[in-house]
Amino acid sequence: MSDGSAPVNSVIGGGAAPGKPAARPAAPAGAPRRLRRILSLDDFESAARRYLPKPLFGYVAGATETNASLNDNRAVFEEMRFLPRVLNNVSGRSQEAVLFGKRYASPFGIAPMGITALTGYRGDLSLARAATRANIPMIMSGSSLIPMEEVAEAAPDSWFQAYLPGEPHRIAALIDRVANAGFETLVVTVDSAVVPNRENNVRTGFKTPLDPSLRLFWEGLTHPGWAVNTFLRTLVRHGMPHFENNYAERGAPIISRNVARDFAGREHLDWTEIARIRRQWKGTLVIKGILHPEDARLARENGADGIILSNHGGRQLDGAASPMRCLRAVKEVSGDMTVMIDSGFRRGTDVLKALALGAQCVFVGRPFNYASAIAGEAGVSHAINLLSAEIRADMGLLGITSLAEMGPDKLLPAGPLLR
């Protein structure tokens, strides 16, 4: 399995030669053969379903309770249609985006995802390196298994996402560690005050730490690619993975019979903690997990530079609205904050619909996790190229040359007739 040596066959900003039709991006040279069958982000999910042990795939793919929010995150895109323009010269189109003064190659990035180094070998590094090479933002998860210092050294432009500990002194120590590691953008997730009801994890046999049971042993035997290329390879080269970044100190091992992770202690946290972090943190501060416009206003008043609208990919409150349904209302009160969004994005058309409603960047999660799992950095690079190619083609079909041209006038509600 490739873990970073394959070159990136980038299509960002590129296009077909004059007189020739555009082709789907080819898998990077030297990448696993399975990538040749991957033509869209959705294809990564079916490949990962076969490759990963059931508990791990279930953890990544699953949501909470009835999956109402998970399903709504996709359904909302079917409620909007495009109104394209024709006979515009679109030969010089660009999908570059600017966030916090930095120019990126595309208007999307990689969302924070926990334990990606268990689903794919050195997963956090694969994601960060591929993002750096493609010049898109990547957010490292606080629930990751590789020390943040290693990722910051390998990909200095990465952002770091934190789940706040319950005690002020532990919050302060974590923020100091993030700053000392060299991160310049801190993303604080605020939609996880209590543990959600993820009964799907019980059904698939997932928990953290994982129990070294006969069932886990059988999953390894029946998924030898993952067992050899990810799990055993990690143990031999790096030892037992631990939760490295939830606190200033090292956390629990990923596999243990007697150790339990502590998810409690966040119920009392409020906006005073964000104000305290703002005084301590000198870099860019982003608040993730906002849906209500009033919370967007409070984020701005407490010094946030940006927000990420999110329902955690449907993994927290079941029935929480899709962030796309909240975007225009939040944008109206956001002032000069950078407004970003995640949850449910899979296509270039999805990204462009979010931009039309006011988002400045879209973050994508699960497909990049699957890509890292089945093909390391080469898989992530292929996923980035596929989404970039879709956006470029969609821009041409919409008749636009820059993302600034995407506005509400490019959308229609599905169903009603144009009058």
C-alpha positions as CSV (number, residue, x, y, z in Angstrom):
1,M,0.0,0.0,0.0
2,S,1.3,3.4,-0.9
3,D,1.9,5.8,2.0
4,G,3.2,8.8,0.3
5,S,5.7,7.9,-2.4
6,A,3.3,8.1,-5.4
7,P,3.3,11.4,-7.3
8,V,0.1,13.4,-7.6
9,N,-1.5,13.6,-11.0
10,S,-3.0,17.0,-10.3
11,V,-5.9,18.4,-12.4
12,I,-6.5,21.4,-10.2
13,G,-6.7,24.5,-12.4
14,G,-5.9,22.4,-15.5
15,G,-8.1,21.2,-18.3
16,A,-8.2,19.3,-21.5
17,A,-6.1,20.2,-24.5
18,P,-7.8,22.4,-27.1
19,G,-10.1,20.3,-29.2
20,K,-10.0,17.3,-26.9
21,P,-12.7,16.3,-24.4
22,A,-11.8,16.4,-20.7
23,A,-11.1,13.0,-19.2
24,R,-11.6,11.7,-15.6
25,P,-8.4,12.0,-13.6
26,A,-6.3,8.9,-13.8
27,A,-5.0,7.3,-10.5
28,P,-1.5,8.5,-9.5
29,A,1.4,6.6,-11.0
30,G,2.3,3.6,-8.9
31,A,-1.1,3.6,-7.1
32,P,-2.9,0.4,-6.3
33,R,-4.8,-1.1,-9.2
34,R,-8.1,-0.8,-7.2
35,L,-8.0,3.0,-7.7
36,R,-8.5,2.6,-11.5
37,R,-12.1,1.7,-10.7
38,I,-12.7,4.7,-8.5
39,L,-14.5,7.4,-10.6
40,S,-16.1,9.4,-7.9
41,L,-16.0,10.0,-4.1
42,D,-18.9,7.6,-3.6
43,D,-16.8,4.8,-5.1
44,F,-14.4,5.0,-2.3
45,E,-17.1,3.9,0.2
46,S,-17.9,0.7,-1.5
47,A,-14.2,-0.2,-1.8
48,A,-13.7,0.6,1.9
49,R,-16.7,-1.5,2.9
50,R,-14.9,-4.6,1.4
51,Y,-11.5,-3.6,2.7
52,L,-12.1,-2.6,6.3
53,P,-13.2,-4.7,9.2
54,K,-16.9,-4.3,10.0
55,P,-16.4,-2.4,13.3
56,L,-14.1,0.1,11.7
57,F,-16.2,0.7,8.6
58,G,-19.3,1.0,10.7
59,Y,-17.6,3.6,12.9
60,V,-16.7,5.8,9.9
61,A,-19.9,5.3,7.9
62,G,-22.4,5.4,10.8
63,A,-24.3,8.2,12.4
64,T,-26.8,8.2,15.3
65,E,-30.2,6.7,16.0
66,T,-32.4,6.8,12.9
67,N,-29.8,8.5,10.6
68,A,-32.2,11.4,10.1
69,S,-29.5,14.0,9.9
70,L,-27.2,11.8,7.9
71,N,-29.9,11.3,5.3
72,D,-30.9,15.0,5.3
73,N,-27.3,16.0,4.6
74,R,-27.7,14.4,1.2
75,A,-31.3,15.1,0.5
76,V,-30.9,18.8,0.7
77,F,-28.9,18.9,-2.4
78,E,-31.7,17.4,-4.4
79,E,-33.9,20.4,-3.5
80,M,-31.8,22.8,-5.6
81,R,-31.2,23.0,-9.3
82,F,-28.8,25.1,-11.3
83,L,-29.7,27.9,-13.7
84,P,-26.6,28.0,-16.0
85,R,-25.6,30.6,-18.6
86,V,-24.3,29.7,-22.0
87,L,-22.0,31.2,-24.7
88,N,-19.7,32.6,-22.0
89,N,-15.9,32.2,-22.6
90,V,-15.0,29.9,-19.8
91,S,-11.5,28.9,-21.1
92,G,-9.8,30.8,-18.3
93,R,-11.8,29.6,-15.3
94,S,-10.2,29.2,-11.9
95,Q,-11.4,27.5,-8.8
96,E,-8.9,29.2,-6.4
97,A,-10.2,30.3,-3.0
98,V,-8.8,32.5,-0.3
99,L,-9.1,31.7,3.4
100,F,-7.6,33.9,6.1
101,G,-5.2,35.5,3.6
102,K,-3.9,32.2,2.1
103,R,-4.7,31.3,-1.5
104,Y,-5.8,27.7,-2.0
105,A,-6.1,25.7,-5.3
106,S,-9.7,24.7,-4.7
107,P,-12.7,25.7,-2.5
108,F,-12.7,22.5,-0.5
109,G,-10.6,20.8,2.2
110,I,-10.3,17.7,4.4
111,A,-12.5,17.6,7.5
112,P,-11.2,16.4,10.8
113,M,-11.7,12.7,11.4
114,G,-10.7,10.5,14.3
115,I,-8.6,7.4,14.3
116,T,-7.7,7.6,10.6
117,A,-4.4,6.0,11.4
118,L,-6.3,2.9,12.3
119,T,-8.4,2.8,9.2
120,G,-5.4,3.5,7.0
121,Y,-1.6,3.3,7.7
122,R,-0.4,6.6,9.2
123,G,-3.7,8.0,8.0
124,D,-3.3,11.5,9.4
125,L,0.0,11.9,7.6
126,S,-1.4,10.6,4.3
127,L,-4.3,13.1,4.5
128,A,-2.0,16.0,5.5
129,R,0.7,15.3,2.9
130,A,-1.8,14.9,0.1
131,A,-3.6,18.1,1.0
132,T,-0.3,20.0,1.2
133,R,0.7,18.8,-2.2
134,A,-2.6,19.8,-3.7
135,N,-2.7,23.1,-1.8
136,I,-6.0,22.6,0.0
137,P,-6.7,22.9,3.7
138,M,-6.6,19.8,6.0
139,I,-7.8,19.8,9.6
140,M,-6.2,17.2,11.9
141,S,-8.5,15.7,14.4
142,G,-7.9,15.9,18.1
143,S,-9.1,12.2,18.3
144,S,-6.1,11.1,16.2
145,L,-3.4,8.5,16.8
146,I,-0.3,10.2,15.5
147,P,1.2,13.0,17.7
148,M,0.3,16.4,16.4
149,E,3.9,17.4,16.3
150,E,4.7,14.8,13.6
151,V,1.8,16.1,11.4
152,A,2.8,19.7,11.8
153,E,6.4,18.9,10.8
154,A,5.3,17.0,7.7
155,A,2.6,19.4,6.7
156,P,3.1,22.8,8.4
157,D,0.0,24.4,6.8
158,S,-2.4,21.9,8.4
159,W,-5.1,23.1,10.8
160,F,-5.7,21.4,14.2
161,Q,-9.2,20.6,15.6
162,A,-9.6,20.3,19.4
163,Y,-12.3,18.8,21.6
164,L,-12.1,20.8,24.8
165,P,-11.2,19.0,28.0
166,G,-13.5,19.6,31.0
167,E,-11.1,21.6,33.1
168,P,-9.7,25.1,32.3
169,H,-6.1,24.2,33.2
170,R,-6.2,21.2,30.8
171,I,-7.7,23.4,28.0
172,A,-4.9,25.9,28.5
173,A,-2.3,23.2,28.4
174,L,-3.7,21.7,25.2
175,I,-3.8,25.1,23.5
176,D,-0.2,25.7,24.5
177,R,0.8,22.4,23.0
178,V,-1.0,23.1,19.7
179,A,0.8,26.5,19.5
180,N,4.2,24.9,20.3
181,A,3.6,22.3,17.6
182,G,3.5,25.1,15.1
183,F,-0.2,25.1,14.0
184,E,-1.5,28.5,13.0
185,T,-5.2,27.7,12.8
186,L,-7.1,26.2,15.7
187,V,-10.6,24.7,15.1
188,V,-12.6,24.2,18.3
189,T,-15.5,21.7,18.0
190,V,-18.5,22.8,20.1
191,D,-21.3,20.3,19.2
192,S,-20.1,17.5,21.5
193,A,-21.1,18.5,25.0
194,V,-22.4,15.0,25.8
195,V,-22.0,11.6,24.2
196,P,-24.5,10.9,21.4
197,N,-26.5,7.7,21.0
198,R,-24.4,5.9,18.4
199,E,-26.1,2.6,18.6
200,N,-24.7,1.7,15.2
201,N,-21.3,1.3,17.0
202,V,-22.8,-1.3,19.3
203,R,-24.4,-3.2,16.4
204,T,-21.1,-3.3,14.5
205,G,-18.9,-4.1,17.6
206,F,-17.0,-0.8,17.7
207,K,-15.9,1.0,20.8
208,T,-12.8,2.8,22.0
209,P,-10.5,1.4,23.2
210,L,-11.2,-1.7,21.1
211,D,-11.5,-4.9,23.1
212,P,-8.9,-7.5,22.1
213,S,-11.7,-10.2,21.6
214,L,-12.1,-13.2,19.4
215,R,-14.4,-11.1,17.3
216,L,-11.7,-8.5,16.6
217,F,-9.2,-11.3,15.9
218,W,-11.7,-12.8,13.4
219,E,-12.2,-9.5,11.7
220,G,-8.4,-9.3,11.2
221,L,-8.3,-12.7,9.7
222,T,-11.1,-12.0,7.3
223,H,-9.7,-8.7,6.2
224,P,-6.0,-9.6,5.6
225,G,-5.2,-6.5,3.5
226,W,-6.1,-4.2,6.4
227,A,-4.6,-6.5,9.0
228,V,-1.2,-6.7,7.3
229,N,-0.9,-3.3,5.6
230,T,-2.3,-1.2,8.3
231,F,-2.6,-2.8,11.7
232,L,0.4,-5.1,11.8
233,R,2.6,-2.6,9.9
234,T,1.7,0.0,12.5
235,L,2.5,-2.3,15.4
236,V,5.9,-3.3,14.0
237,R,7.0,0.1,13.0
238,H,5.4,2.4,15.6
239,G,4.1,0.2,18.5
240,M,0.5,0.2,19.8
241,P,-1.4,3.4,18.7
242,H,-2.6,5.7,21.5
243,F,-5.0,8.7,21.5
244,E,-2.2,11.3,21.3
245,N,-3.9,14.7,21.0
246,N,-7.1,14.9,23.1
247,Y,-5.1,16.5,25.9
248,A,-1.6,18.0,26.4
249,E,-0.5,14.5,27.6
250,R,-0.8,11.1,25.9
251,G,-4.2,9.3,26.1
252,A,-5.4,5.7,26.1
253,P,-4.2,3.0,23.8
254,I,-6.5,2.1,20.9
255,I,-6.7,-1.6,22.0
256,S,-7.1,-2.4,25.7
257,R,-9.3,-4.6,27.8
258,N,-9.2,-2.6,31.0
259,V,-8.7,1.1,29.9
260,A,-11.7,3.4,29.2
261,R,-11.6,6.7,27.4
262,D,-13.1,9.6,29.3
263,F,-15.7,11.5,27.2
264,A,-17.4,13.2,30.1
265,G,-16.8,16.6,31.7
266,R,-17.9,19.0,28.9
267,E,-21.5,19.6,29.9
268,H,-20.6,22.8,31.8
269,L,-18.5,24.5,29.0
270,D,-19.9,27.7,27.7
271,W,-18.9,30.8,25.6
272,T,-16.6,32.0,28.4
273,E,-14.2,29.2,27.4
274,I,-14.1,30.5,23.8
275,A,-13.4,34.0,25.1
276,R,-10.6,32.6,27.3
277,I,-9.1,30.6,24.3
278,R,-9.3,33.7,22.2
279,R,-7.1,35.6,24.7
280,Q,-4.6,32.7,24.8
281,W,-4.5,31.7,21.2
282,K,-2.7,34.1,18.9
283,G,-3.4,32.4,15.6
284,T,-6.6,32.0,13.6
285,L,-9.5,30.7,15.6
286,V,-12.4,28.7,14.0
287,I,-15.5,27.4,15.7
288,K,-16.9,24.2,14.3
289,G,-20.4,22.7,14.9
290,I,-22.6,25.8,14.6
291,L,-26.1,25.7,13.0
292,H,-28.1,28.4,14.8
293,P,-27.6,32.0,13.6
294,E,-27.5,33.2,17.2
295,D,-24.5,31.0,17.9
296,A,-22.8,32.4,14.8
297,R,-23.3,35.9,16.3
298,L,-21.9,34.7,19.6
299,A,-18.9,33.2,17.9
300,R,-18.2,36.6,16.2
301,E,-18.6,38.5,19.4
302,N,-16.2,36.2,21.2
303,G,-13.4,36.7,18.7
304,A,-13.7,33.8,16.2
305,D,-12.1,34.5,12.8
306,G,-14.3,31.9,11.2
307,I,-17.0,29.2,11.7
308,I,-17.7,25.8,10.2
309,L,-21.4,25.1,9.9
310,S,-21.7,21.4,10.7
311,N,-24.0,18.7,12.2
312,H,-20.9,16.5,12.7
313,G,-21.8,14.5,9.6
314,G,-25.1,13.4,11.3
315,R,-23.1,11.9,14.2
316,Q,-24.4,14.0,17.1
317,L,-28.0,15.1,17.5
318,D,-30.2,13.0,15.3
319,G,-32.6,15.2,13.5
320,A,-30.3,18.3,13.6
321,A,-30.8,20.3,10.4
322,S,-28.4,19.9,7.5
323,P,-25.9,22.8,7.6
324,M,-27.0,23.7,4.0
325,R,-30.5,24.6,5.4
326,C,-28.9,27.1,7.8
327,L,-26.3,28.6,5.6
328,R,-28.0,31.7,4.3
329,A,-29.4,32.7,7.7
330,V,-26.0,32.3,9.3
331,K,-24.3,34.2,6.5
332,E,-26.6,37.2,7.2
333,V,-25.2,37.6,10.8
334,S,-21.6,36.4,10.2
335,G,-20.2,39.9,9.6
336,D,-16.5,39.7,8.6
337,M,-16.0,36.1,9.8
338,T,-15.1,33.4,7.2
339,V,-18.0,31.0,6.8
340,M,-17.3,27.4,6.0
341,I,-19.4,24.3,6.0
342,D,-19.2,20.4,6.1
343,S,-21.5,17.4,6.4
344,G,-22.7,15.3,3.4
345,F,-20.6,16.8,0.5
346,R,-19.7,14.3,-2.2
347,R,-19.8,16.1,-5.6
348,G,-18.5,19.2,-7.2
349,T,-22.1,20.3,-7.7
350,D,-22.6,20.0,-3.9
351,V,-19.6,22.3,-3.3
352,L,-20.8,24.9,-5.9
353,K,-24.3,24.9,-4.3
354,A,-22.8,25.8,-0.9
355,L,-20.7,28.5,-2.5
356,A,-23.8,29.9,-4.2
357,L,-25.4,30.2,-0.7
358,G,-22.4,32.0,0.8
359,A,-19.9,29.5,2.0
360,Q,-16.3,30.2,1.4
361,C,-15.0,26.7,1.7
362,V,-16.5,23.2,2.0
363,F,-14.9,20.4,4.1
364,V,-15.3,16.8,3.1
365,G,-14.8,13.9,5.6
366,R,-15.7,10.2,5.1
367,P,-14.6,9.8,1.4
368,F,-11.1,11.0,2.2
369,N,-10.9,8.6,5.2
370,Y,-11.9,5.7,2.8
371,A,-9.4,6.9,0.2
372,S,-6.6,6.9,2.8
373,A,-7.7,3.4,4.0
374,I,-7.6,1.7,0.7
375,A,-4.6,3.5,-0.9
376,G,-2.8,5.8,1.4
377,E,-1.6,9.2,0.2
378,A,-2.1,8.1,-3.4
379,G,-5.8,7.4,-2.7
380,V,-6.3,10.8,-1.0
381,S,-4.6,12.5,-4.0
382,H,-6.9,10.7,-6.4
383,A,-9.9,11.8,-4.3
384,I,-8.8,15.4,-4.4
385,N,-8.2,15.2,-8.1
386,L,-11.7,13.7,-8.8
387,L,-13.5,16.4,-6.8
388,S,-11.3,19.2,-8.4
389,A,-12.1,17.9,-11.9
390,E,-15.8,17.9,-11.2
391,I,-15.7,21.5,-10.0
392,R,-13.8,22.6,-13.0
393,A,-16.2,20.9,-15.4
394,D,-19.2,22.1,-13.5
395,M,-18.0,25.7,-13.6
396,G,-17.6,25.5,-17.4
397,L,-21.2,24.1,-17.7
398,L,-22.5,26.8,-15.5
399,G,-20.8,29.4,-17.6
400,I,-18.6,31.0,-14.9
401,T,-14.9,31.6,-14.8
402,S,-14.4,32.3,-11.0
403,L,-16.1,31.2,-7.8
404,A,-17.1,34.8,-7.1
405,E,-19.7,34.4,-9.8
406,M,-21.5,31.7,-7.8
407,G,-24.5,33.3,-6.1
408,P,-28.2,32.6,-5.3
409,D,-29.1,33.6,-8.9
410,K,-27.4,30.4,-10.1
411,L,-29.9,28.2,-8.1
412,L,-33.6,27.3,-8.4
413,P,-35.7,25.3,-6.0
414,A,-36.4,21.9,-7.4
415,G,-39.9,21.6,-8.7
416,P,-41.4,25.1,-9.3
417,L,-41.4,26.5,-12.8
418,L,-39.1,29.4,-13.7
419,R,-41.2,32.6,-14.1
